[in-house]
């Protein structure tokens, strides 16, 4: 319980420093700044696996039946990489939502900040109930596993013309029925008053749509990490580190998403793997190093192949122009 309290307190402290000091004044996040913060969060996440080792080592010494510290560290890293990889699709959708509602770059960080607060709360609840279900109902793993494989197949056969339009979504239409929507903007305010009536600004609409979309993505990511471990602290902490690094990763990758065209196939491979792992978990359990290796190789392969394709296309451009 002390570890949980300290971890949550540390997360809340950083979020307070983030909005109150580091990003008190709205500004455009440059690729250099975003890259720096992305590196910091990835480094902190991998460093936290050492904290995981230390925490679980103390428990293991007192009771050898507890999870081995080395296994706990690998489960944390594997879960973190899964969450990080599944964030790629999330980043693309966030970019579409910002473009659709024409949110200025300097206010995007504020929207993502409050979006993270909601994501932490919702994912915490999903993890809590997901762990309870897995521990109480053995056959629930078949449902989770089947859902992940189905999601992977759906991604594989998705049509390119099936584009997401936030303004045509059910969420946008429902918000309009609850509170009037204005297209006027007043800096970073979510609600403004006009003619003695409160109106939702594009910033608030964007925030709500992003929150709902995160809930949809959590339906994939939470079962995926539960396939790795049902330890609530490992699941929650790896999720939180991935979510906290999502903002900086968005600003770093938002303008380069087209370069990683093959990364989606990596996500399909990862979802299929963890889905199958969940379906056969009662008959065979993959060693932790196999799960970690498969996910790492899948991600690296998708990134390298995407970059090679982009480089090839750029080299071919001059020859096409000459023709």
N, C-alpha and C positions, 0 to 999 in steps of 0.2 A: 504493500500500500504506500509506503514511503517513496519507493521508486516511481510509482505512478504519479504521485503528487509532485515530486521534484521534476519529472519529465514534462508534465502538463504546465507547471509553473514556468519552466525554461522556455517552452513554446510561446506562452502568453507574454513573457518578458520580451522575447525577440520581436513578436508582432507589435508590441507597444513601442519598442525602439524603432521599428521599421517605419511606422506611420508618424510617430511623434518626433523623430530625429532624422533618420536617413532620408526619408521621403516626405518631409513636412511640407515642402513647397512642390506643387505639381510641376513636373518637368518631363521632357521626352527622354526615355531611357535609351541611351546609345547602345550600339552593338558591343562596344568595348566594355561599358559598365555592366551590361547584361552577361557578357561572357565571363567577366570577373566574378560576379555573384554566382553564376552557374558553376564555375570551378570551385568556389568556396563551399557551396551546398553539396556538391558531389564529394569533395574532400571530407567535409564534416560527416557525411553519411557513412563513408567507408571507415572513418575514424571511430564512429559510434559502434561499429561492429566489435572494436576492441573493448568498449565499455560493456557491450553485451557479453563478451567472453568473460570479463571480470565478474559481472553480476551472477552469471550462471555458474561460474567456477565456485563461488562461495556456497551456492546452493548444492552443487554436485559433491563438494567435499563433505558436507554435512549429511547428504543422502545420495548415494550412488544411483538410486532409482530415478533421480531427476535427469533432465536433459543435459547431455554432455556440453560443456562450454564451446568446444570447437564446432559441434553440430549446430548449436544455437546461433553462432556467428555466421555460419554458412547459410542457414535458413533466413536470417535477417538480410544478408546481401542478396540472396536469390529473390526474396520477396520484394526488396527495394528495386532490383533490376526489372522485375515484372511490372511493377507500378510505373517505373520510369518509362519503360518501352510502351506501355499502353497509353501513356500521356501524349504520345505523338498524334494520335487521332484527335485527342482532346484539344491540342494546340491548334490544329487545323480548323476545328469547329469554332473555337474562340476567335480566331482571325476572321472567319466568315461573319460571325455575330457583330464584331466591332465594325467591320466594313459596312454591314447592312444598316446599322444604326448611326453610321458616320461619327463614331466617337473619336475625338482628337487624341493623338498619341499621348499627350501629357496627362490626360485624365484616365488612361487605360489602367495604370498601376493602381489607382484608387479603387476602381471597380474590381480588379483581381484580388486586392487585399481583402475586401469584405466578402468576396466570393470564397476565399480560403477559409474564413471563419465559419461560414455555412457548411463548407465541405468537411471540415474537421468534425463538426457536430454530427452531421448526417452519417459520415463514414464510421464515426465512433459507435453510433447506434447500430449500423449495419453489421459491424464487426462483432459487437456484443451479442446480438441475436443470432448471427451466423455461427459463432463459436458454440453457443448453447445448443443450436439445432444439430450441429455435427457431433457434439458430445452426447446428446440425448437420443438422437435418431440416426442409426447407422446407415439406413438406406438413402438419407438425404444427400450423401456424397454422389450417388448415381444421378440425381437430379442436377446438382451443380456441375458435375462432369459432362453430362449430356448437353447442358445449356452452353457450356464453353465450346464444345465441339460444334454445336449448331451455330454459335456466333461466328466461329472461324469459317465455316462453310458459307455463311451469309456474306461475310466480308470477301471471300474468294470469288463468289459469283455476283457481287454487287455490280450494277450497271453504272457506267460513268455518268450517264445523264441524270441519275438519281441525286440531285443536289439539294442540300438543306437550305431552306429559305426561312429565316427567323420570323419575318413578318407574316408568313402564312401559317406559322405554327399554332397549335392549340393554346399554348401558354400565352402567347401575345394576345390572342383574341379574348382569353379569360381575364387578363389583366385589365383590358379595356372595359370590361363589364363591372369590374370592382372599383377602379379609380380612373378618372378621365386622363387621357394621355395628351401631352403637348409636345410639339416638335421644337419648342424654344429651349434654349440652354442657358443656364445661369452658373457658369464656371463648373465646380465639381459637385453642385447640389443635386440630390436625388429627387427632391420634391420642391416645387415652387408654388407660390400663391398668385393667382390671377383672378381678378374680379371676385375676391373673397372666396375663392374655391381652390382647393389643393389639386395640383396636377402632377402626374408622374412624368419626370423628364426622361429623355432617351437613356441617361445613365442608369436610372432605376430599372427601366425595362431590360436593358442589357444585363444588369446584375442578376435579375430574376431568371432570365432565359439561360444565362451561364450556369446558375445554380441548378436549374432543372436538368440541363444537359449533363452536368457533373453527376447528378443522381443516376442518370441513364448509364453513364460510363462506369459508375461504381457497381452497377449490376454485373458487369464483366470482371472488373478488377478485384473486387472483394472475394468472390468465389475462387478466382485464379490464385490469390495468395493463400486462401484457406486450403488449397490443394497442397501447398508447401508445408504449412504448419497450422495447428489449431491453438497454438499458444497465443493468448490475447495480446500480451505485451509486444511480442515479435511482430504480429500482424499490424497492430496499431502504430507502433513506432516506425516501421518501414513505410507504411502508408503516409504518415505525417511528414517524414523526410522527403518523400517524393512530391507531396502536395506543396510543401514549403519551397521546393526548388522549381516548381512548375512555372511561377511567374517569370523568374529570370530566364528560364529556358524558353518561354514563349517569346520574350523580347529578343532573345538571341537567335532563335530559329524561325520566327514568323516570316521573315523575308527570304528564307532559304528552303522552305518546305518542298518546293518543286524539285530541288536537287536530290531529295531522299525518296524518289519514286518507288524504290524497291523495298523500303522499310516496312510497308504494309504486309508484304509477304513474310517478313520476319515475325510480325505480330500474329499472323495467321498460324505460323509454325509453332509459336510459343503457346497460343491459346489451345491449339490442338494437342500439344504435348501435355500441358497441365490438365486438360480435360480427360485425356486417356489415363493419365496418372491417377486422377480421382475415380475413374470408372473401375480401375483394377486394384485400387488401394487395399482392398480386403484380401486380395490374392497374392499381390506382389508389391513391394515398396522399393522404389528406385533409391539407390544411395544418394545422399545429398550432393556429392561431387558431380554426379551425372546430371542432375537437374540444373545445377549452377553452370556446368560446362555447356549444356545444350542451349540455355538461354543466352549466355555470353556469346557463343559462336553464332547463334541466329542473329543477334543484334549486330555484331561486327560484320557478318556476311552481308546483311541488308545495307549497312552503311557504306561498306567498301564497294559493292557492286553498283550502288546508286551513284557514288562519286565517280567511278570509272565511266559509267554511262554518260554522266554530265560532261566529263572531260572530253569524251569521244565526240559528243555532239558539238561542243565548242570548237574542237579542232576541225570539224567538218564544215563549219559555217563559212569560213573564207573561200573554200573550194566551190561551194554552192553560189556564192556571190560572184565569183569569177565567171561561172557558167552563164 
